Structure formats: C-alpha cells, structure tokens
Amino acid sequence: MKRKDKPREYTMEEVREIFLNHVNNMVHFWNDQDEGNQLDRLNGLAFSILVALDGGSSGCPGFIVAPHPHPDDKEYCEKKTGENWYPQNNSAQVKCDISGCLHETFCKKDKPNG
C-alpha cells in the first residue's frame, strides 16, 4: 500500500516518541517474563535499551550518545574540586537530539504500544 503523503524526515518529537515507545514496550516485555528473578529481568531491560541505542533493535536506528555537561563543568572540576571532567560536545551538528525530557515523557506511559 502506498503512502498518500510524500515521505519526509521524522521530526524530533516523532523520533522521541518512537524511542520511548520502544523502551516502554521493553519494560512491559521484561516485566511479563516468568523466567529468572527480578535482577535477571532488570539486566534484560537494561541490555535491551543499550541494544536499541547501539542500533540493534528492529524499528530503531542507532543513536549518538555523548556527554553534554554544563558549560561551567570543566572550570568547576579543574579549579574548585580538583576532579576530572567530562568532555564538552557541540550539539550544533546533531539534527535530532531527543534528550532533555526523556524521563518526564517516559513517566507518562503506562502500557505497551503496538
């Protein structure tokens, strides 16, 4: 069946929704498993999320995962705490950064999406 509308790039909101639906489905999948204990299921869930980020899940591409510390992090760590700091990344080249509100959006989901 052909689409009526012209194919286009997904919006940031659509990509976020696809990813969070996948995570939500994995939560329900691992919750429904009878084998293993709770730790086994939690490990399975974490592994499934990492596979999705790596691009190994059907229906999801791989995702760029990079630290994005506060701009003052380096100076604070170097001069005030004497600790190591995370590298700063410029997100100007990234076209669809879905981070920033994943946890708030995910908390609104309560059942698997089909």
C-alpha positions in Angstrom: 0.0 0.0 0.0 1.4 3.4 -1.0 1.5 6.3 1.3 -0.7 9.3 0.5 1.7 11.8 1.8 5.2 12.4 0.5 8.0 10.6 2.5 9.8 13.0 4.8 12.3 13.1 7.7 10.9 12.3 11.1 10.5 15.3 13.5 12.4 15.4 16.8 9.1 14.8 18.6 8.3 11.8 16.4 11.8 10.3 17.0 11.5 10.8 20.7 8.1 9.1 20.7 9.3 6.1 18.6 12.3 5.6 21.0 10.2 6.0 24.2 7.5 3.6 22.8 10.3 1.1 22.2 11.6 1.5 25.8 8.1 1.2 27.1 7.5 -1.9 25.2 10.7 -3.4 26.5 9.7 -2.5 30.1 6.4 -4.5 29.6 8.2 -7.3 27.8 10.7 -7.9 30.6 8.0 -7.4 33.3 6.0 -10.2 31.8 8.9 -12.7 31.7 8.4 -15.6 34.1 11.9 -16.9 33.9 14.7 -15.6 36.2 14.5 -13.3 39.1 14.0 -9.6 39.3 17.7 -8.9 38.8 17.7 -11.0 35.6 14.7 -9.1 34.2 16.3 -5.7 35.1 19.5 -6.7 33.4 17.5 -7.8 30.4 15.7 -4.5 30.3 19.0 -2.5 30.6 20.6 -4.7 27.8 17.5 -4.2 25.6 17.8 -0.4 26.0 21.5 -0.5 25.2 20.9 -2.6 22.1 18.4 0.0 20.9 20.9 2.8 21.4 23.5 0.8 19.5 21.1 0.3 16.6 20.5 -3.4 17.0 16.7 -3.2 17.5 14.2 -3.5 14.8 12.5 -0.2 14.0 15.0 2.0 15.8 18.3 3.4 14.4 21.4 3.7 16.4 21.7 6.8 18.5 24.5 9.2 19.2 25.3 9.1 22.9 27.8 11.6 24.2 28.3 13.6 27.4 26.8 17.1 27.4 28.0 18.6 30.7 27.1 22.1 31.9 29.4 24.7 30.3 31.0 25.5 33.7 31.7 21.9 34.5 35.4 21.9 33.3 36.3 25.1 35.2 34.5 23.9 38.3 36.1 20.5 38.4 39.6 21.7 37.5 39.7 24.7 39.8 37.3 24.1 42.6 37.2 20.3 43.2 40.4 19.1 41.5 38.4 16.3 39.8 38.3 15.1 36.2 35.6 16.5 33.9 33.6 15.2 31.0 34.4 16.4 27.5 32.2 19.2 26.1 30.4 18.3 22.9 28.9 20.7 20.4 25.4 19.7 19.5 25.3 22.1 16.5 25.9 19.2 14.1 23.2 16.9 15.6 19.9 17.3 13.7 17.6 15.5 16.1 18.7 15.4 19.8 15.8 13.7 21.7 17.4 14.1 25.1 16.5 16.5 27.8 12.9 15.4 28.6 13.0 11.7 28.1 12.4 10.9 31.7 9.4 13.2 32.0 7.9 11.9 28.8 8.5 8.3 29.7 6.8 8.6 33.1 3.6 9.4 31.3 3.5 5.9 29.6 1.8 3.1 31.4 1.1 0.4 28.8 2.8 -1.2 25.8 2.4 0.5 22.5 1.6 -1.6 19.4 
